[in-house]
Structure formats: C-alpha cells, structure tokens
Amino acid sequence: MKSTVKKNPVARIAALAATLAFMASLFVASPIVHEAAAQPAPAPAPAPAPGPTPPPAAPRRTALQNPLGTSNINVLVGRAINGFLGLSGSFALLMFVYGAFTWITSGGSPDKIARGKKIFTYATIGLVVIFGSYAFLSTFINALGAAGST
C-alpha cells in the first residue's frame, strides 16, 4: 500500500544533517584530536661519548600515553555532547539563512513564502528541543549529585 502523504524534503534534509553532524562531532569536533596533534616531538638522544663501552642496560619499558587525555567516560561523553551542541547551533544558523534566502527570493509567491516561514519555524523548534533537553537533563543529573562530572 502506497502512502499518499508527501514527505517534507526540508525535514528529511534536516534529519540527515543532524545525523551527520552528530557523527562528525564524535570524530572531528572534539578537542581530543587537536590536543594529540599538538604534542611536541621527542628530543633526539645525545651521541654516546667515546671510550669503553658500558655494560648493556636493562631493557626500557615503553609507556603509551592516553591520546584522549582522560580515562573518565563522563568527561568523554561531555566533550561529545558539547561538540554536538556547537554543530547543532551552526546548523540552525544555516537553516535560518536558507529560510531567509527562500523567503527573499520568493518573488511574492505564497507557496515560497510559506516554505520560508516553515523553515524558520522548524529551525526554531529544533533549537528549542535540543537546548531544552540539554537543560532538562543537566538539571536532572545535577540534582542526582553528579555535578562537575562533565
């Protein structure tokens, strides 16, 4: 059975962009990558002094540094959420610009004006839902006594 309801292309694009923004925030927007790349290169070992060779030293143990900077899962989740919030705000700004462009270039067409207004409405609703849920969950978690974990 085929559905006769026309799907909203703006909503489909917004859902796809939100999914991509969330996935990108996990890999790109986190400062973890930038901190790991900014580590200075180790200094070269000094040349050995001429003379009798010393006895062989005990094998050195290598230590791996944590590239994430922390092993606390709460901090990592907090970084991912902050990255997602930054990207969602940027995406909402782009949707507002797109809605304004649609409205301005409508040429008086009521359909295009309505489309521009819908884009504004959906972008505003999206921002309210995202930041409202963040505020609610942050308040709820802090009330349970986990303040300062993110």
C-alpha positions as CSV (number, residue, x, y, z in Angstrom):
1,M,0.0,0.0,0.0
2,K,1.5,3.3,-1.1
3,S,1.3,6.3,1.2
4,T,-0.3,9.4,-0.3
5,V,1.3,11.7,2.2
6,K,4.0,13.9,0.7
7,K,7.2,13.8,2.8
8,N,8.7,17.2,3.7
9,P,12.1,17.4,1.9
10,V,13.3,20.1,4.4
11,A,12.6,17.8,7.3
12,R,14.4,14.9,5.6
13,I,17.4,17.1,4.9
14,A,17.4,18.4,8.5
15,A,17.3,14.9,9.9
16,L,20.2,13.8,7.6
17,A,22.2,16.8,8.5
18,A,21.6,16.3,12.2
19,T,22.7,12.7,12.0
20,L,25.9,13.7,10.1
21,A,26.6,16.5,12.5
22,F,26.4,14.1,15.5
23,M,28.6,11.6,13.8
24,A,31.1,14.3,12.9
25,S,31.1,15.7,16.4
26,L,32.3,12.3,17.7
27,F,35.3,12.3,15.4
28,V,36.2,15.9,14.4
29,A,34.8,18.5,16.7
30,S,36.3,17.0,19.9
31,P,39.4,18.9,21.1
32,I,41.0,15.4,21.7
33,V,42.3,15.3,18.2
34,H,43.8,18.7,18.4
35,E,45.5,18.1,21.7
36,A,47.1,14.8,20.5
37,A,48.4,16.5,17.3
38,A,49.9,19.4,19.3
39,Q,52.3,17.1,21.3
40,P,55.9,18.2,20.7
41,A,58.3,15.7,19.1
42,P,60.7,14.0,21.5
43,A,64.2,15.4,21.6
44,P,66.9,13.3,19.9
45,A,69.1,11.1,22.1
46,P,72.6,12.5,22.7
47,A,75.5,10.9,20.9
48,P,77.4,8.4,23.1
49,A,80.8,9.5,24.5
50,P,83.9,7.8,23.0
51,G,85.7,5.4,25.3
52,P,85.0,2.0,26.8
53,T,81.5,0.6,26.1
54,P,79.3,0.5,29.2
55,P,77.6,-2.8,30.0
56,P,74.2,-3.3,28.3
57,A,71.4,-1.5,30.1
58,A,68.2,-3.2,31.2
59,P,65.5,-3.2,28.6
60,R,63.5,0.0,28.6
61,R,59.8,-0.2,29.2
62,T,57.6,1.8,26.9
63,A,54.6,3.6,28.1
64,L,51.7,4.5,26.0
65,Q,50.1,7.9,26.6
66,N,46.4,8.2,26.5
67,P,45.5,10.2,23.4
68,L,42.1,11.1,24.9
69,G,43.7,13.0,27.8
70,T,41.4,11.3,30.3
71,S,40.0,7.8,31.0
72,N,36.8,9.1,32.6
73,I,33.8,8.2,30.4
74,N,31.8,11.1,31.8
75,V,34.3,13.6,30.5
76,L,34.4,12.0,27.1
77,V,30.6,12.0,26.8
78,G,30.5,15.6,28.0
79,R,33.0,16.6,25.2
80,A,30.9,14.8,22.6
81,I,27.7,16.5,23.8
82,N,29.4,19.9,23.7
83,G,30.6,19.3,20.2
84,F,27.1,18.2,19.1
85,L,25.6,21.3,20.7
86,G,28.0,23.5,18.8
87,L,27.3,21.8,15.5
88,S,23.5,21.9,16.0
89,G,23.7,25.7,16.7
90,S,25.7,26.2,13.5
91,F,23.3,24.0,11.5
92,A,20.3,26.0,12.9
93,L,22.0,29.2,11.8
94,L,22.4,27.8,8.3
95,M,18.8,26.8,8.2
96,F,17.8,30.4,9.2
97,V,19.9,31.8,6.4
98,Y,18.4,29.3,4.0
99,G,14.8,30.2,5.1
100,A,15.6,33.9,4.7
101,F,17.0,33.2,1.2
102,T,13.9,31.3,0.3
103,W,11.6,34.0,1.6
104,I,13.5,36.8,-0.1
105,T,13.7,35.1,-3.5
106,S,10.1,34.1,-3.4
107,G,9.0,36.9,-5.7
108,G,5.7,37.2,-3.9
109,S,4.7,33.5,-4.4
110,P,2.6,32.5,-1.4
111,D,4.0,28.9,-1.6
112,K,7.6,30.0,-1.4
113,I,6.8,32.5,1.4
114,A,5.1,29.7,3.3
115,R,8.1,27.4,2.7
116,G,10.5,30.1,4.1
117,K,8.3,30.5,7.2
118,K,8.2,26.8,7.7
119,I,12.0,26.6,7.6
120,F,12.2,29.3,10.3
121,T,9.6,27.5,12.4
122,Y,11.3,24.1,12.2
123,A,14.7,25.5,12.9
124,T,13.4,27.3,16.0
125,I,11.5,24.2,17.2
126,G,14.7,22.2,16.7
127,L,16.8,24.6,18.7
128,V,14.2,24.7,21.5
129,V,14.1,20.9,21.6
130,I,17.9,20.4,21.6
131,F,18.7,23.1,24.1
132,G,15.7,22.4,26.2
133,S,16.5,18.7,26.5
134,Y,20.1,19.6,27.4
135,A,19.0,22.0,30.1
136,F,16.5,19.4,31.5
137,L,19.0,16.6,31.6
138,S,21.7,18.8,33.0
139,T,19.4,19.9,35.8
140,F,18.3,16.3,36.4
141,I,21.8,14.9,36.6
142,N,23.0,17.8,38.9
143,A,20.0,17.1,41.1
144,L,21.2,13.4,41.5
145,G,24.5,14.7,42.7
146,A,26.7,14.2,39.7
147,A,27.7,17.9,39.5
148,G,31.0,18.6,37.9
149,S,31.3,15.2,36.1
150,T,31.2,16.8,32.6
